[in-house]
Amino acid sequence: MVCPLDWGIGHASRDVIIVKKLLERENEVIIGGDGPSLKFLRSEFPGLEAIKIPSHRFFYSRKFPAWFMILLQIPAFLKGIIDEYKFLKKNIDHYHIDLVISDSRYGLWNRKIPSVIITHQVRIRMPLLFKPFEHIITNINRLALKKFSYHWIPDFRNDPNLSGILSHNVKIASYSIYIGFLSRFADFKTQITPGEYFEVVLLLSGPEPQRSVFEKKVTGQLLKQKRRSIIIGGQTEKKLCEELSTSCRRVSFISGDELYSILKSAKYIICRSGYSTIMDLVTIGKTAFLVPTPGQTEQEYLAVYLQEKGLFRFSNQKDFSLKDAIRTLDDSRSPDFTWAKNNLLDETVTSLISGTKSVKKKHY
């Protein structure tokens, strides 16, 4: 069973390549999930059995930062983890599950079967006010990861890498494995189709209400210029395509070959600094202008870190200017992403399935 976290579709989209690798090796795969992430995986793999596994969804605010809202909902989040654990325990035999690959869902483990958790966040970034507690929270996170047989880190062990101190310069357990990048585009070799070119792409993702706040801010600026542009809403639950002006189109969702072609040919990409989005862009060799979700400490750290590495550029949402973003990208040297082509996932999946000694295995 492969089950992603249901915070948008980022986790689900990057798990597509894992499901494909498992199917290539003639494994029977069950999809688990909830909400948009489950809907997305069902559309990608309509022939696979899908299980709805309820999860806690965080609610965010226009007035308060994301970290504050997360802190308020920690009790509900912990209850969600317990509910996940109980669900798996109850249904292992019913669905004949003999391996679980959980993308950031901490409750999906059981001592009866091997389990994998996927996350690049070993160190948990805390807001300035709670910085003294960062070490404690990181240790609690490490204890939670120990419940799983394996911990897959979607990044490279050495420099260059994308996650920085989130999964480097921090104690890594023996059952933790760097697996390279996870991206839905990892196996794409699609040719760019004439007529699909958009100079500016606004790629939206993340939770409400900040997703809509960001969209409104950028859309107003897009409509004032004549560059051919497209706004991709990241809303799997809607089917919408509208022309906002003679040069600007908005669609609720695009996936697969069409999204690959649009991003690959775009001159300017504006997006959040979500880790799954960043891995997708690096995989296809594209840089972008990042605007982290306000108050989301992981995204804020990644935006700063990746700019320092010369891989991306960023600004905060409040100060975002489309003209400045385009000028900044024009003035920046295009980064070399050839180092990201090293594919470790094939070896990792093969080792996991075959049980060979090349993967250091924890007793379960």
C-alpha positions as CSV (number, residue, x, y, z in Angstrom):
1,M,0.0,0.0,0.0
2,V,1.2,3.5,-1.0
3,C,-0.3,6.3,1.0
4,P,0.6,10.0,0.8
5,L,-0.2,12.8,3.2
6,D,-3.3,14.8,2.2
7,W,-2.0,18.4,2.3
8,G,-2.7,19.3,-1.3
9,I,-1.5,17.0,-4.0
10,G,2.3,17.5,-3.8
11,H,2.9,14.3,-1.8
12,A,0.6,12.3,-4.1
13,S,2.1,13.6,-7.3
14,R,5.7,12.6,-6.2
15,D,4.4,9.1,-5.2
16,V,3.4,8.5,-8.8
17,I,6.9,7.4,-9.7
18,I,7.0,5.0,-6.7
19,V,3.8,3.3,-7.8
20,K,5.1,3.0,-11.3
21,K,8.4,1.4,-10.1
22,L,6.4,-1.1,-8.0
23,L,4.1,-2.0,-10.9
24,E,7.1,-2.4,-13.2
25,R,8.3,-5.1,-10.8
26,E,5.0,-6.9,-11.0
27,N,3.8,-6.0,-7.5
28,E,0.2,-5.6,-6.6
29,V,-0.3,-2.0,-5.4
30,I,-3.1,-0.6,-3.3
31,I,-3.5,3.2,-3.1
32,G,-4.4,4.8,0.2
33,G,-5.3,8.4,0.9
34,D,-8.0,10.9,1.3
35,G,-9.4,14.0,-0.4
36,P,-7.6,15.6,-3.4
37,S,-4.5,13.4,-3.0
38,L,-6.6,10.2,-3.3
39,K,-8.6,11.7,-6.2
40,F,-5.3,12.5,-8.0
41,L,-3.9,9.0,-7.6
42,R,-7.1,7.4,-8.7
43,S,-7.0,9.5,-11.9
44,E,-3.3,8.5,-12.5
45,F,-4.0,4.8,-11.7
46,P,-7.7,4.1,-12.4
47,G,-7.1,0.3,-12.4
48,L,-5.7,0.1,-8.9
49,E,-7.7,-0.6,-5.7
50,A,-8.0,2.5,-3.6
51,I,-8.7,2.8,0.1
52,K,-9.9,5.9,1.8
53,I,-7.8,6.5,4.9
54,P,-9.1,9.6,6.8
55,S,-6.5,12.2,7.8
56,H,-6.5,15.4,9.8
57,R,-6.4,18.5,7.5
58,F,-4.9,21.6,9.0
59,F,-6.9,24.8,8.8
60,Y,-5.1,28.1,8.1
61,S,-6.0,31.7,8.6
62,R,-5.6,35.0,6.8
63,K,-4.7,36.8,10.0
64,F,-2.4,34.3,11.8
65,P,0.8,32.7,10.5
66,A,0.8,29.1,9.5
67,W,3.0,27.9,12.4
68,F,0.5,29.4,14.9
69,M,-2.4,27.6,13.4
70,I,-0.4,24.3,13.3
71,L,0.4,24.7,17.0
72,L,-3.3,25.1,17.8
73,Q,-4.2,21.9,16.0
74,I,-1.5,19.6,17.3
75,P,-3.9,17.7,19.5
76,A,-6.1,16.9,16.5
77,F,-3.0,16.1,14.4
78,L,-1.9,13.5,17.1
79,K,-5.4,12.0,17.1
80,G,-5.2,11.7,13.4
81,I,-1.9,9.7,13.7
82,I,-3.5,7.4,16.2
83,D,-6.5,6.9,14.0
84,E,-4.2,6.0,11.0
85,Y,-2.4,3.4,13.2
86,K,-5.7,1.9,14.3
87,F,-7.0,1.8,10.7
88,L,-3.9,0.0,9.4
89,K,-3.9,-2.5,12.3
90,K,-7.5,-3.3,11.6
91,N,-7.2,-3.7,7.8
92,I,-3.8,-5.4,7.3
93,D,-5.3,-8.9,6.9
94,H,-8.5,-7.6,5.2
95,Y,-6.5,-6.1,2.3
96,H,-3.6,-8.6,2.5
97,I,-1.1,-5.7,3.0
98,D,2.5,-6.9,3.4
99,L,4.3,-3.6,2.9
100,V,3.4,0.0,3.6
101,I,5.0,3.0,1.9
102,S,3.8,6.1,3.8
103,D,4.6,9.5,2.5
104,S,4.7,11.7,5.7
105,R,1.8,9.9,7.4
106,Y,3.3,8.9,10.8
107,G,0.6,6.5,11.9
108,L,0.9,4.0,9.1
109,W,3.2,1.4,10.6
110,N,2.7,-1.9,12.3
111,R,5.1,-4.4,13.8
112,K,3.5,-7.3,11.8
113,I,4.8,-5.9,8.4
114,P,7.7,-3.8,7.1
115,S,7.0,-0.1,6.6
116,V,8.6,2.9,4.9
117,I,8.1,6.5,5.7
118,I,9.1,9.2,3.2
119,T,10.1,12.6,4.5
120,H,13.0,15.1,4.0
121,Q,12.3,16.7,7.4
122,V,14.5,15.1,10.0
123,R,15.1,18.5,11.6
124,I,11.9,20.4,12.2
125,R,12.3,24.1,11.8
126,M,10.6,26.2,14.5
127,P,9.6,29.9,14.3
128,L,11.9,32.3,16.1
129,L,9.7,32.4,19.2
130,F,10.0,28.7,19.7
131,K,13.6,28.3,18.5
132,P,14.9,27.0,21.9
133,F,12.6,24.0,21.5
134,E,13.8,23.0,18.0
135,H,16.2,20.4,19.3
136,I,13.5,18.8,21.5
137,I,11.0,18.7,18.6
138,T,13.6,17.2,16.3
139,N,14.3,14.4,18.8
140,I,10.6,13.7,19.1
141,N,10.4,13.5,15.3
142,R,13.3,11.1,15.3
143,L,11.6,8.8,17.8
144,A,8.5,8.8,15.5
145,L,10.6,7.9,12.5
146,K,12.0,4.9,14.4
147,K,8.6,3.2,14.4
148,F,9.1,2.5,10.7
149,S,11.4,-0.2,9.2
150,Y,12.9,2.3,6.8
151,H,13.1,6.0,6.4
152,W,13.5,7.3,2.8
153,I,14.9,10.8,2.4
154,P,14.0,12.3,-1.1
155,D,17.3,14.1,-1.6
156,F,21.0,13.4,-2.1
157,R,23.4,12.7,0.7
158,N,26.1,15.1,-0.4
159,D,26.2,18.7,-1.7
160,P,24.6,19.9,-3.9
161,N,21.2,19.0,-2.3
162,L,17.8,20.6,-1.9
163,S,16.8,20.1,1.7
164,G,19.8,21.7,3.5
165,I,19.8,21.3,7.3
166,L,16.4,19.7,7.2
167,S,18.1,16.4,6.4
168,H,21.8,17.2,6.6
169,N,24.1,18.1,9.4
170,V,21.7,16.3,11.7
171,K,21.9,12.8,13.1
172,I,20.6,10.2,10.5
173,A,19.6,6.7,11.7
174,S,21.0,3.5,10.1
175,Y,17.7,2.7,8.6
176,S,17.5,6.2,6.8
177,I,18.3,6.1,3.1
178,Y,18.9,9.0,0.7
179,I,16.9,8.0,-2.4
180,G,17.5,11.0,-4.7
181,F,14.6,13.1,-5.9
182,L,11.0,12.0,-6.2
183,S,9.2,13.6,-9.1
184,R,6.2,12.7,-11.3
185,F,8.4,13.8,-14.3
186,A,11.4,11.5,-13.5
187,D,10.7,9.2,-16.5
188,F,9.3,11.8,-18.9
189,K,10.8,12.2,-22.3
190,T,7.9,14.1,-23.8
191,Q,8.6,16.4,-26.8
192,I,7.4,19.9,-26.5
193,T,4.2,20.3,-28.6
194,P,3.9,23.4,-30.7
195,G,1.2,25.8,-29.5
196,E,1.6,25.1,-25.8
197,Y,4.1,27.9,-25.0
198,F,3.4,30.2,-22.1
199,E,6.0,32.8,-21.2
200,V,4.8,33.1,-17.6
201,V,3.4,30.2,-15.5
202,L,1.9,30.8,-12.1
203,L,1.9,27.3,-10.4
204,L,-0.4,27.4,-7.4
205,S,-0.4,24.9,-4.5
206,G,-0.8,24.7,-0.8
207,P,-3.6,25.3,1.7
208,E,-6.4,27.9,1.7
209,P,-6.8,30.8,2.3
210,Q,-3.2,31.7,1.4
211,R,-3.5,29.9,-1.9
212,S,-6.3,32.2,-3.0
213,V,-4.6,35.3,-1.4
214,F,-1.4,34.6,-3.5
215,E,-3.4,33.9,-6.7
216,K,-5.3,37.2,-6.4
217,K,-2.1,39.2,-5.8
218,V,-0.3,37.7,-8.8
219,T,-3.3,37.6,-11.1
220,G,-3.9,41.3,-10.8
221,Q,-0.3,41.9,-11.9
222,L,-0.5,39.4,-14.7
223,L,-3.5,41.2,-16.2
224,K,-1.6,44.4,-16.4
225,Q,1.0,43.1,-18.8
226,K,0.8,41.4,-22.2
227,R,3.1,38.4,-21.7
228,R,1.3,35.2,-22.6
229,S,0.6,33.5,-19.2
230,I,-1.2,30.7,-17.6
231,I,-2.4,30.3,-14.0
232,I,-2.6,26.6,-12.8
233,G,-4.8,26.5,-9.8
234,G,-3.8,23.1,-8.4
235,Q,-7.5,22.3,-7.6
236,T,-8.2,18.6,-8.6
237,E,-11.8,18.9,-7.4
238,K,-12.6,21.5,-10.0
239,K,-12.7,21.5,-13.8
240,L,-12.2,25.0,-15.0
241,C,-10.6,26.7,-18.0
242,E,-11.2,30.4,-18.7
243,E,-9.6,33.2,-20.6
244,L,-9.0,36.1,-18.1
245,S,-7.7,38.3,-20.9
246,T,-6.3,38.0,-24.4
247,S,-3.0,36.9,-23.0
248,C,-3.9,35.2,-19.7
249,R,-5.6,31.9,-19.2
250,R,-6.6,30.2,-15.9
251,V,-7.1,26.4,-15.5
252,S,-8.0,24.6,-12.3
253,F,-5.7,21.7,-12.8
254,I,-3.3,20.2,-15.4
255,S,-1.3,17.0,-15.1
256,G,0.9,14.6,-17.0
257,D,2.3,15.4,-20.5
258,E,0.5,18.8,-20.8
259,L,1.9,20.1,-17.5
260,Y,5.4,18.8,-18.3
261,S,5.3,20.6,-21.7
262,I,4.1,23.9,-20.2
263,L,6.7,24.0,-17.5
264,K,9.5,22.8,-19.7
265,S,8.9,25.5,-22.3
266,A,8.1,28.4,-19.9
267,K,10.4,31.3,-19.6
268,Y,9.3,32.4,-16.1
269,I,7.8,30.2,-13.4
270,I,6.3,31.6,-10.2
271,C,5.4,29.1,-7.5
272,R,5.5,28.2,-3.8
273,S,8.6,26.7,-2.3
274,G,7.0,23.4,-1.5
275,Y,9.5,20.6,-1.6
276,S,7.6,18.5,-4.1
277,T,7.3,21.4,-6.5
278,I,11.0,22.1,-6.2
279,M,11.9,18.5,-6.9
280,D,9.7,18.6,-10.0
281,L,11.3,21.7,-11.3
282,V,14.9,20.5,-10.7
283,T,14.1,17.2,-12.4
284,I,13.1,19.0,-15.6
285,G,16.0,21.4,-15.3
286,K,14.0,24.6,-14.6
287,T,14.5,27.3,-12.1
288,A,11.7,29.5,-10.7
289,F,10.8,32.5,-8.5
290,L,9.7,31.1,-5.2
291,V,7.1,32.7,-2.8
292,P,6.8,30.7,0.4
293,T,3.5,30.3,2.2
294,P,3.6,33.0,5.0
295,G,4.5,31.5,8.3
296,Q,5.3,28.0,6.9
297,T,8.8,27.7,8.4
298,E,9.9,24.8,6.1
299,Q,9.0,26.7,2.9
300,E,10.6,29.9,4.2
301,Y,13.8,28.1,5.0
302,L,13.9,26.4,1.7
303,A,13.4,29.6,-0.2
304,V,16.3,31.3,1.5
305,Y,18.6,28.2,1.3
306,L,18.0,27.6,-2.4
307,Q,18.6,31.3,-3.2
308,E,21.9,31.1,-1.3
309,K,22.8,28.1,-3.4
310,G,22.1,30.0,-6.6
311,L,19.4,27.6,-7.7
312,F,16.2,29.7,-7.3
313,R,15.2,33.3,-6.4
314,F,12.5,34.3,-3.9
315,S,10.6,37.1,-2.1
316,N,8.0,37.0,0.6
317,Q,4.3,37.2,-0.4
318,K,3.7,40.6,1.0
319,D,6.4,42.2,-1.1
320,F,6.0,40.2,-4.3
321,S,6.2,42.1,-7.5
322,L,5.9,40.3,-10.9
323,K,8.1,42.9,-12.6
324,D,10.8,42.5,-10.0
325,A,10.5,38.7,-10.2
326,I,10.9,38.7,-14.0
327,R,13.8,41.2,-13.8
328,T,15.5,39.0,-11.1
329,L,15.2,35.9,-13.2
330,D,16.5,37.7,-16.3
331,D,19.5,38.9,-14.3
332,S,20.3,35.5,-12.7
333,R,22.5,32.9,-14.2
334,S,20.7,29.7,-15.2
335,P,21.7,27.0,-12.7
336,D,23.1,23.7,-13.8
337,F,20.9,20.8,-12.7
338,T,22.8,18.0,-14.4
339,W,23.8,16.7,-10.9
340,A,20.1,15.9,-10.2
341,K,19.9,13.2,-12.9
342,N,21.4,10.5,-10.7
343,N,18.6,8.0,-10.3
344,L,18.8,6.2,-6.9
345,L,15.1,5.2,-6.8
346,D,15.4,2.1,-9.0
347,E,18.0,0.6,-6.8
348,T,16.2,1.5,-3.6
349,V,12.9,0.0,-4.7
350,T,14.6,-3.2,-6.1
351,S,16.5,-3.6,-2.8
352,L,13.4,-3.1,-0.7
353,I,11.3,-5.6,-2.7
354,S,14.0,-8.2,-3.0
355,G,15.3,-7.8,0.6
356,T,18.9,-7.8,-0.4
357,K,21.6,-6.6,1.9
358,S,22.2,-3.4,-0.1
359,V,19.5,-1.8,2.0
360,K,20.3,-1.8,5.7
361,K,17.2,-3.1,7.3
362,K,15.8,-2.6,10.8
363,H,14.0,-5.4,12.6
364,Y,10.2,-5.1,12.6
